[in-house]
Amino acid sequence: MAEHNSLGKKGEQMAIDLLLKKGYDILEKNYRYLKNEIDIIAQKGGVLVAVEVKTRSTIEFGNPQDFVKPKQIQSLVKVIDYYVNEQNLDVEVRFDIVAIIKNKTGTRIEHLEDAFYHF
């Protein structure tokens, strides 16, 4: 497995651990619809949360959350819309980002709630 893929998988597990600690229920991991994917679908209370995990080894090129681009946001909206309809849910939906910097000097993890789109 390429090193960046390994880092990404570690980051996703760290995000899951953080969300569980914060009282979220993890409903899906790597949920796919067509060619699009949501890293984590979680729920807390009556809110369904689509979580995008961004893990980087450096902030040299910017913070991890800066790498969520408008096209990716559109695809996340499509996937969660499909999921809500497929599951026949009547819930509030929120989009979060878990941004992680992990390298030799340590790990920084940040949970950004309601990060870019709310409906």
C-alpha positions as a printed NumPy array, in Angstrom:
array([[  0.   ,   0.   ,   0.   ],
       [  1.371,   3.431,  -0.886],
       [  2.48 ,   5.49 ,   2.102],
       [ -0.17 ,   8.175,   1.536],
       [ -2.897,   5.497,   1.441],
       [ -1.619,   4.064,   4.714],
       [ -1.61 ,   7.538,   6.274],
       [ -5.167,   8.096,   5.015],
       [ -6.404,   4.824,   6.543],
       [ -4.732,   5.663,   9.87 ],
       [ -6.339,   9.094,   9.735],
       [ -9.79 ,   7.618,   9.138],
       [ -9.385,   5.313,  12.147],
       [ -8.227,   8.245,  14.288],
       [-11.296,  10.211,  13.159],
       [-13.596,   7.303,  14.048],
       [-11.977,   7.013,  17.486],
       [-12.424,  10.755,  18.056],
       [-16.079,  10.697,  16.976],
       [-16.837,   7.685,  19.189],
       [-15.223,   9.485,  22.136],
       [-17.475,  12.49 ,  21.424],
       [-20.596,  10.295,  21.538],
       [-21.255,   9.764,  17.827],
       [-22.575,   6.495,  16.437],
       [-20.656,   5.366,  13.344],
       [-23.168,   4.173,  10.742],
       [-20.944,   3.709,   7.673],
       [-17.286,   3.816,   6.7  ],
       [-16.225,   4.543,   3.124],
       [-19.834,   4.665,   1.893],
       [-19.929,   4.728,  -1.909],
       [-22.542,   5.867,  -4.392],
       [-21.57 ,   5.729,  -8.052],
       [-17.949,   6.94 ,  -8.095],
       [-18.269,   9.117,  -5.014],
       [-17.504,   8.304,  -1.402],
       [-18.072,   9.649,   2.086],
       [-15.335,   8.646,   4.523],
       [-17.633,   8.368,   7.557],
       [-21.384,   8.65 ,   8.08 ],
       [-22.147,   9.173,  11.751],
       [-25.096,  10.194,  13.877],
       [-25.448,  12.082,  17.1  ],
       [-28.891,  12.833,  18.396],
       [-31.156,  13.564,  15.457],
       [-28.318,  14.796,  13.241],
       [-26.798,  12.727,  10.452],
       [-23.183,  13.749,   9.881],
       [-21.173,  13.21 ,   6.703],
       [-17.517,  13.373,   7.687],
       [-14.663,  14.017,   5.282],
       [-11.29 ,  13.044,   6.75 ],
       [ -8.197,  14.863,   5.498],
       [ -4.858,  13.59 ,   6.747],
       [ -1.533,  15.169,   5.87 ],
       [  2.027,  14.735,   7.094],
       [  2.786,  18.452,   6.753],
       [  1.039,  21.804,   6.479],
       [  3.67 ,  22.972,   3.996],
       [  1.03 ,  23.219,   1.246],
       [ -1.856,  24.3  ,   3.502],
       [ -4.12 ,  22.91 ,   6.198],
       [ -5.801,  19.567,   5.478],
       [ -9.285,  21.123,   5.386],
       [ -8.134,  23.461,   2.592],
       [ -8.03 ,  20.438,   0.28 ],
       [-11.824,  19.972,   0.273],
       [-12.725,  21.603,  -3.037],
       [-16.17 ,  22.657,  -4.391],
       [-16.382,  19.659,  -6.753],
       [-15.753,  17.288,  -3.839],
       [-18.378,  19.094,  -1.757],
       [-20.9  ,  18.581,  -4.582],
       [-20.128,  14.864,  -4.694],
       [-20.482,  14.552,  -0.897],
       [-23.889,  16.234,  -1.113],
       [-24.933,  13.762,  -3.838],
       [-23.836,  10.762,  -1.788],
       [-25.507,  11.832,   1.457],
       [-28.691,  12.716,  -0.437],
       [-28.718,   9.215,  -1.905],
       [-28.046,   7.687,   1.531],
       [-30.855,   9.65 ,   3.209],
       [-33.31 ,   8.616,   0.48 ],
       [-32.134,   4.995,   0.397],
       [-32.523,   4.714,   4.185],
       [-35.793,   6.708,   4.12 ],
       [-34.499,   9.037,   6.828],
       [-36.02 ,  12.262,   8.061],
       [-33.031,  13.876,   9.754],
       [-31.024,  17.046,   9.795],
       [-27.794,  16.62 ,   7.817],
       [-24.485,  18.234,   8.645],
       [-21.094,  18.096,   6.93 ],
       [-17.967,  17.949,   9.083],
       [-14.27 ,  17.713,   8.363],
       [-11.753,  15.961,  10.575],
       [ -8.364,  17.474,   9.752],
       [ -5.282,  15.574,  10.87 ],
       [ -1.591,  16.382,  10.723],
       [  0.463,  13.294,  11.626],
       [  4.244,  13.178,  11.419],
       [  7.374,  12.447,  13.459],
       [  6.772,  15.436,  15.722],
       [  3.295,  14.274,  16.752],
       [ -0.358,  14.366,  15.784],
       [ -2.808,  17.243,  15.615],
       [ -6.473,  16.427,  15.08 ],
       [ -9.232,  18.975,  14.607],
       [-12.971,  18.327,  14.256],
       [-14.619,  21.094,  12.205],
       [-18.375,  20.846,  12.638],
       [-20.736,  22.197,   9.978],
       [-17.677,  22.787,   7.841],
       [-19.086,  23.799,   4.472],
       [-22.699,  23.042,   3.708],
       [-25.859,  22.81 ,   5.734],
       [-29.39 ,  21.887,   4.667]])
